[in-house]
Amino acid sequence: MKPISKEAIIAYVEDNIPDFHLNRIEKLKKLKLNKVLKRKNPYLFKVKNVNTAGDFVKTILGAHLSSQEETLFGGFLEGLAIYICNYVYNGIKSSAEGIDLEFEKDNAKYIVSIKSGPNWGNSSQIKKMKDNFRKTKRILGTNVATSTNVIAVNGCCYGKDNVPDKGEYLKLCGQYFWEFVSGNANLYTEIVEPLGHKAKEKNDQFYIEYAKVINKFSMEFMGMFCDSSGEILWEKVVKFNSGIK
């Protein structure tokens, strides 16, 4: 075990967090109103009494971006966890299906599937993860039923789960996960400050592009779904979203 320094973490973040911000902007620029609208529930916006094109666009865009950014940032955190584990325990990014990280410590080999938070999947997705754990153990030449030296872990970068032992695997969330990959019980709070590297500057750039998209989508929405008085034609919105072509 080789403890990782704060300086090493800062260096990694400063080298890699710009990619997250750049990807946010690039994906924002590529968005199309019709594609975003088809993915959202039009009935919900009517129930919420959304009456202006600008409010409608901000609502659907906000919901879309929140989901998209969670995915993008999850990828960044996965890379950070692998980097830290490589530094501390010589961990490697796994080539096995559905497995993100492999490393050894305390006379055990760990295979890790990394997710952003604890509520990441439905029953079929969890079943798929468990199947991947079993398959990887077989590839490693281990008997699943009796193995004690290969341990499967679902690592979650934030959140809590007070029952980590799931039978076939461990679920380690938040503080437990970051301590698991680093050996440092305080790492989960220590990484917060470096993540803010140039955050204001990058977010200012993002919101310049965001404003452009809001204006563009609002004009498109009014042309497609509003009458000459400016009223939203909800039936037309619903048909576009859900009608049989």
N, C-alpha and C positions, 0 to 999 in steps of 0.2 A: 504493500500500500504506500502510495506517494501522495500526501495531502496536496490539494490544489490551492494555489494562492488566489487572493482576490484580484491581483493584477492579471493573472492568466485568464480569469473569467471575464474581466473587463476587456481584455484584448480580443477575446473571441466574440463578445457581444458587439464591440465596435466594428469588427470586420464583417459581421454577418447580419446585424439588425437592419442595415440599409437595404438589404435584399427584401426583407419583409415590407418595408415602407414602399419600395419601388414596385413590388408586386401588387400592393394595394392600389396604387395609382394606375398601373397598367391595366389591371382587371376592371377598374372603374371606367376607364376610357373606352374599353371594349364592350361595355354593357349596351344592350338594346332594350328599349322600352317594352316591345312586344314579348320578348323572352322573359323579362322580369315579371310582367303582368300575368303571364300564363302560369307562373309558379306560385302565385299568391291567391288567397281565398277572398274573392270579391264580396261575398256576403258579409264577411267580418267588417269590412270597411264601411258598408252601409249601416250595419248595426252600431258602429262607432260614430255614426253621424258625420262622416267625412264629406264635406260639401264643396271644397275648392280643388281645382286641379293641382295647385301647389301642395296642399296638404296631402292629397292622395299620393302624389309622386314621392313626397318625403317619407310617407309611411311605408310604401312598398319598397322603396330604395333602402330605407333604414333597416327593415327586416332582412332584406337580401344581403346587405353588407355585413350585418352582424354575424350571420351564419358563415359567410365567406371569410371574414377576418378570423373567426374562431378556427377555421380550418388552416388558414395560412399561418397563424401564430402557433397553432399546435405543431405544425411542421418545424417551426423555428425552435420551440422548446424541446422537441424530440432530438434535434441536432445538438442542442446544448447539453442535454442529458448524456448523449452518447459521447460527446467530446469530454465531458467531465469524467465519465466512467473510464474512458480510454486513458486519460491522464492519471487517474488514481489506481485503477485495477487492470490496466491494459485491455479494457473491454473493446469489442469490435462490433461494427454494424453487421448484423447477421444477413446471410444470403438465403436463409430458410424462409419459406412462404409464411407471411403473417408474423414473423419474428423480427424485431427491430434491433435487438442488442443481445450479445452473448458475452459473459465474462465469468471468471472464477474468483471465489474468495471463501475463506473458512472451510476449505476442503469440499466445496460444492461447486457445481457448474450451474449458472443461472441462464435461462432463456427468457427474454423479456419482450412483451408486447406493450408498446407505449401508447397511451391515449391522453388527450388533453385533460378531461375531467372524469369523475366517477360514473356519470350517467350517460355514457357514450353509446350504448348499443341496446338493441332489442334482443329477445331470446334467441333468434336465429343467428344474429351476429356474434353473440356470446358463444353459441354452439360452434360456430365456425372457428373462433379463437381457440376453443378447447380442442377441436379437431387438429388445428395447426400445432398446438402444443404436443399432442400425442404423436403426430407424424414426425415432428422434429426429434422427439425422444427416440422414436424407432430408428431414425436416420443415425442418431448418435450411438446406436447399438445398445439402448437401455430398455429394460423391461419396465413398462409403465406401471404395472401392478405392484412391483416390489422395489422400484428404484428409490433410493434416498439421496443419491449423489447428483442428480439432475433435477433442478427445481424450476418450475414454470412460474412466471410472475406477470401479472397485469399491472403495469405501472401507470399511475395517473398523476399528471403534473400539478393538479390542484384538487382541492376538496378533501373530503373525509370518508372513511369507511371503517367503522369500529369493529367489523368482523372480517379481518383480513384473510383468514383461512377459508377458502372456498372448496376445499376437498382436493381437487385436482391441481389447483394453483393458488398462489397468494395474490391478493389484491392490495397493493400498497399505494396509498394516496397522499398527496400533499407533502407534509414534513417527512412522513415515513419513506416516501419514494425518493426524495432528494437525499436523505441520509443514506438510503440503500445504495445509491449509485456513487456517493461521494465519501461516506464515512463521517460526514459532518452534520450533526443534528441541527445546526443553525443555518445551513445553506439555503433553505427555502425562503428565509427572510433576507439573506445577504445578497441574493441575486436580484432583488427588486431595484436597487439603486442603479446598477449598470444598465438595466433594461430601459431606463429613461434617457439613454444617450441620444442627444439631439432630438428628443421627442417633439418639442415645441416646433422646431424648424421643420421637421418632416411632416408634422400634422398641419402646419400652416400651408405647406405645398399641397397636401392632400385636399384641404378644404377649398383651395382655389379651383381645383378640378371638380370637386364635388358641387360647387355652386354652378359651374358651367353645365354639369349634367342635370341638375335640378331645373335650370332654366330651359334647357333643350327638351327634356322629357315633358315638362309642363306644357310647352308649346305643342309638342306632338300629341299629348293627351287631349288637349282642348280641340285640336283639329279632328281627332278620331272619335272622341266620346262626349263632346259637349255640343249643345244646340247654339243657335245664334245669340241667345240671351246669356250664354255662359253656364247654363245648368247642366250638370252631369247626367248623361243618359244611361242610367244604371242597367237597363235591360240590354243595351248594346254592349256594355262592359261585361256582363255575365255571359252573353252569347259569345263574345270573343274568347273569354276564358274557358268556357265549358260547353259550348254548343257543338253539335255534330257537324263536321265539315261536309 
